[in-house]
Amino acid sequence: MTSELPIATTTATVVAAPIDPIVLESEVREALRAVVDPEINLDIVTLGLVREISFHPDGSTEVGMILTTPFCPYAGTLVQQAKDVTLRVVEGEVTITLLDEPRWTPDMMEGGDWSEWGLV
């Protein structure tokens, strides 16, 4: 005679902690430092090209950036690299939007004395 023991089943619900958009934006900005403008040899965050990062309710992320010149020959490469790097930090769709304004000027750059680079 065999007796079968009842099988207990449990279910667990995992609730993801809310993501702090300020922390996430900081992580995205830090990751974007890996994207370097090959002509100037500085990253796009230091150059001040990353103007805004938006996290949308549908889970997508949008990075608004400008270029150092309107006809930058590396625009396509910079945009693709920015998208690839952002995808390493966030989940969901990533869109890189090139903004017309403001026009880039050296005073948008992060810190430092940029006169030694001939940029101011």
C-alpha positions as CSV (number, residue, x, y, z in Angstrom):
1,M,0.0,0.0,0.0
2,T,1.4,3.3,-1.0
3,S,0.4,6.5,0.5
4,E,0.7,9.7,-1.4
5,L,1.6,12.9,0.4
6,P,-0.1,16.0,-0.7
7,I,2.1,18.3,-2.7
8,A,2.3,21.7,-1.4
9,T,2.6,24.4,-4.0
10,T,3.5,28.0,-3.3
11,T,3.6,31.0,-5.5
12,A,5.7,34.0,-5.0
13,T,5.2,37.4,-6.4
14,V,8.4,39.4,-7.1
15,V,7.8,43.1,-7.0
16,A,10.5,45.1,-8.6
17,A,11.7,48.0,-6.5
18,P,10.8,51.3,-8.2
19,I,13.7,52.7,-10.2
20,D,14.8,56.1,-9.1
21,P,15.0,58.1,-12.4
22,I,17.7,60.3,-11.0
23,V,19.9,57.4,-10.2
24,L,19.1,55.8,-13.6
25,E,19.9,59.0,-15.4
26,S,23.2,59.2,-13.6
27,E,24.0,55.6,-14.7
28,V,23.1,56.3,-18.3
29,R,25.3,59.5,-18.3
30,E,28.2,57.6,-16.9
31,A,27.8,54.8,-19.5
32,L,27.7,57.4,-22.3
33,R,31.2,58.6,-21.3
34,A,32.3,55.5,-23.3
35,V,31.2,57.3,-26.5
36,V,34.1,59.4,-27.8
37,D,34.0,62.0,-30.5
38,P,36.9,60.8,-32.7
39,E,37.8,64.3,-34.0
40,I,38.1,65.9,-30.5
41,N,38.9,62.7,-28.6
42,L,36.6,63.6,-25.7
43,D,33.4,61.8,-24.7
44,I,30.0,63.1,-25.5
45,V,29.1,63.8,-21.9
46,T,32.2,65.9,-21.2
47,L,31.6,67.7,-24.4
48,G,28.1,68.6,-23.2
49,L,26.4,66.9,-26.2
50,V,24.0,64.9,-24.1
51,R,21.3,67.4,-23.3
52,E,18.4,65.3,-21.9
53,I,17.5,61.8,-20.9
54,S,13.9,60.9,-20.6
55,F,12.3,57.7,-19.2
56,H,8.8,57.1,-20.6
57,P,5.9,55.2,-18.9
58,D,6.0,52.6,-21.7
59,G,9.5,51.6,-20.5
60,S,11.4,53.3,-23.4
61,T,14.2,55.7,-23.0
62,E,15.1,58.7,-25.1
63,V,18.4,60.5,-25.1
64,G,18.4,64.0,-26.6
65,M,21.8,65.1,-27.9
66,I,23.4,67.7,-30.0
67,L,26.4,67.6,-32.3
68,T,29.5,69.8,-32.2
69,T,28.7,70.9,-35.8
70,P,25.5,70.5,-37.7
71,F,27.2,68.4,-40.4
72,C,29.4,66.3,-38.1
73,P,30.8,63.4,-40.3
74,Y,30.6,61.0,-37.3
75,A,26.9,61.7,-36.4
76,G,25.7,58.3,-37.4
77,T,28.5,56.5,-35.5
78,L,28.0,58.7,-32.4
79,V,24.2,58.1,-32.4
80,Q,24.6,54.3,-32.9
81,Q,27.2,54.1,-30.1
82,A,25.1,56.2,-27.8
83,K,22.1,53.8,-28.4
84,D,24.2,50.7,-27.9
85,V,25.7,52.0,-24.6
86,T,22.3,53.1,-23.3
87,L,20.9,49.7,-24.0
88,R,23.5,48.2,-21.6
89,V,22.0,50.2,-18.8
90,V,18.2,50.3,-19.4
91,E,15.7,47.8,-20.6
92,G,13.2,48.6,-23.3
93,E,13.4,50.6,-26.5
94,V,16.1,53.4,-26.8
95,T,15.8,56.3,-29.1
96,I,18.5,58.9,-29.7
97,T,17.1,62.2,-30.8
98,L,19.4,64.8,-32.5
99,L,18.3,68.2,-31.3
100,D,18.6,71.3,-33.4
101,E,18.9,73.6,-30.4
102,P,20.9,74.7,-28.6
103,R,23.9,75.0,-30.9
104,W,27.0,73.5,-29.3
105,T,29.6,75.9,-27.9
106,P,32.7,75.0,-25.8
107,D,31.2,76.6,-22.7
108,M,28.7,73.6,-22.6
109,M,31.6,71.3,-21.7
110,E,32.1,69.9,-18.2
111,G,34.7,71.7,-16.1
112,G,38.3,72.2,-16.8
113,D,40.3,74.8,-18.6
114,W,39.5,74.1,-22.2
115,S,41.7,76.9,-23.5
116,E,44.6,74.5,-23.6
117,W,42.6,72.5,-26.2
118,G,42.0,75.6,-28.3
119,L,38.2,75.2,-27.7
120,V,37.5,78.6,-25.9
